[in-house]
């Protein structure tokens, strides 16, 4: 599989200069793997997921501005990769801090975390997990 050709196809963006695009894709993969070293990424699924979220003048530029680690984790979570779900749980520690700042009880904090897991990670009634809608912005 040529990831640059697939990213170009999936995004609909103009074909980039090959060297720049290869470099940008390598940097995006490195950022994802550095941020989430325990997550198993499926290269084909990752290319499709990322490609559908690229926007800009060309693939290389779009990749350079993409929050690659976040999008890659979302891709793996949307694919129901267990290692990605575990990594996602590590992000939920931010809920603990937010809850503590509002003096929420531990039960309330745990309930919010569980609601986030269900809303973002669970496939229901044939619909993809909510995290599949993440576009890499916001």
C-alpha positions as CSV (number, residue, x, y, z in Angstrom):
1,X,0.0,0.0,0.0
2,X,1.3,3.5,-0.9
3,X,0.0,5.6,2.0
4,X,0.5,8.9,0.1
5,X,-1.6,7.7,-2.8
6,X,-4.3,6.4,-0.5
7,X,-4.3,9.7,1.6
8,X,-4.6,11.7,-1.6
9,X,-7.5,9.5,-2.8
10,X,-9.3,9.5,0.6
11,X,-8.9,13.2,1.1
12,X,-9.6,14.3,-2.4
13,X,-6.7,16.8,-2.1
14,X,-4.3,17.5,-5.0
15,X,-1.4,15.1,-5.3
16,X,1.5,16.5,-3.3
17,X,5.2,16.6,-3.9
18,X,6.2,13.1,-3.0
19,X,9.2,13.9,-0.7
20,X,7.2,16.5,1.3
21,X,4.2,14.2,1.6
22,X,6.3,11.2,2.6
23,X,8.1,13.3,5.2
24,X,4.8,14.7,6.6
25,X,3.3,11.2,6.8
26,X,6.4,9.8,8.6
27,X,6.2,12.7,11.0
28,X,2.5,12.1,11.7
29,X,3.1,8.4,12.3
30,X,6.1,9.1,14.6
31,X,4.0,11.6,16.6
32,X,1.2,9.0,17.0
33,X,3.5,6.2,17.9
34,X,5.5,8.4,20.4
35,X,2.3,9.7,22.1
36,X,0.7,6.2,22.2
37,X,3.5,3.6,22.2
38,X,1.2,0.8,23.4
39,X,-1.5,1.3,20.8
40,X,-1.7,-1.0,17.9
41,X,-2.4,1.0,14.7
42,X,-3.8,-0.7,11.6
43,X,-2.0,1.1,8.8
44,X,-4.8,0.7,6.2
45,X,-7.5,1.9,8.6
46,X,-5.3,4.7,9.8
47,X,-4.7,6.0,6.3
48,X,-8.5,5.9,5.5
49,X,-9.4,7.6,8.8
50,X,-6.7,10.3,8.4
51,X,-7.3,10.9,4.7
52,X,-11.0,11.5,5.3
53,X,-10.1,14.3,7.7
54,X,-7.4,16.2,5.7
55,X,-8.1,19.6,4.3
56,X,-5.8,22.2,2.9
57,X,-4.0,22.9,-0.3
58,X,-2.3,19.5,-0.5
59,X,-1.7,16.3,1.5
60,X,1.7,17.4,2.8
61,X,0.4,20.7,4.2
62,X,-2.7,19.1,5.6
63,X,-0.6,16.4,7.4
64,X,1.7,19.0,8.8
65,X,-1.2,20.8,10.6
66,X,-3.1,17.7,11.7
67,X,-3.1,16.8,15.4
68,X,-1.7,13.4,14.4
69,X,-1.5,11.8,17.8
70,X,-5.1,12.7,18.6
71,X,-6.5,11.6,15.2
72,X,-4.5,8.3,15.3
73,X,-5.9,7.5,18.7
74,X,-9.4,8.3,17.5
75,X,-8.9,6.1,14.5
76,X,-7.7,3.1,16.6
77,X,-10.6,3.7,19.1
78,X,-13.1,3.8,16.3
79,X,-11.7,0.5,15.0
80,X,-12.4,-0.9,18.5
81,X,-8.7,-1.6,19.2
82,X,-8.4,-2.6,22.9
83,X,-5.0,-1.0,23.3
84,X,-6.5,2.3,22.1
85,X,-9.4,2.1,24.6
86,X,-6.8,1.6,27.4
87,X,-4.9,4.7,26.1
88,X,-8.1,6.7,25.9
89,X,-8.8,5.8,29.6
90,X,-5.5,7.5,30.4
91,X,-6.8,10.7,29.0
92,X,-9.8,10.5,31.3
93,X,-7.6,11.4,34.3
94,X,-8.4,14.9,33.2
95,X,-11.9,14.3,34.3
96,X,-10.6,13.5,37.8
97,X,-8.9,16.9,38.0
98,X,-12.0,18.7,36.6
99,X,-14.2,16.9,39.0
100,X,-12.0,17.7,42.0
101,X,-12.0,21.4,41.0
102,X,-15.8,21.4,41.2
103,X,-15.8,19.3,44.4
104,X,-17.7,16.5,42.7
105,X,-17.8,13.2,44.5
106,X,-15.8,10.2,43.3
107,X,-19.1,8.5,42.3
108,X,-20.0,11.5,40.2
109,X,-16.5,11.6,38.6
110,X,-16.7,7.9,37.8
111,X,-20.2,8.3,36.3
112,X,-19.0,11.1,34.0
113,X,-16.0,9.0,32.9
114,X,-18.3,6.0,32.1
115,X,-20.7,8.3,30.2
116,X,-17.8,9.5,28.1
117,X,-16.7,5.9,27.4
118,X,-20.2,5.0,26.3
119,X,-20.7,8.1,24.1
120,X,-17.3,7.9,22.5
121,X,-16.2,4.3,22.3
122,X,-19.3,2.1,22.1
123,X,-20.8,1.0,18.8
124,X,-24.6,1.0,19.1
125,X,-27.3,-0.2,16.8
126,X,-24.9,-0.5,13.9
127,X,-23.7,3.1,14.2
128,X,-20.0,3.8,14.6
129,X,-18.6,4.8,18.0
130,X,-19.0,8.6,18.6
131,X,-15.2,9.1,18.4
132,X,-15.4,8.1,14.7
133,X,-16.8,11.6,14.1
134,X,-13.7,13.3,15.4
135,X,-12.3,15.5,12.6
136,X,-9.1,16.6,14.3
137,X,-10.4,20.0,15.2
138,X,-11.5,21.2,18.6
